[in-house]
Amino acid sequence: MQHESGGDGAVEIKVRDHGPYKVTGPVRIVDADGGVFEVEAGRPVALCRCGQSQTKPFCDASHRDVGFESCVRAARS
């Protein structure tokens, strides 16, 4: 899925098999209180999908240790 981000470029979120969401493009990650997480410009971000990361919302590869399994696919028309 791609989303145009106000002329700053495309943002892509890739669902990785048995792993995190990989986010590329210019993004801001904001917590429930409005705090902004530091994200290095121009670098992809891996967001936790298994719920076991000690560095949430970021992935720390805990999915490997806990045996997280998920291979979702988009519906095809």
Secondary structure by P-SEA (a helix, b strand, c coil): cccccccccbbbbbbccccccccccbbbbbccccccccccccbbbbbbccccccccccccccccccccccccccccc
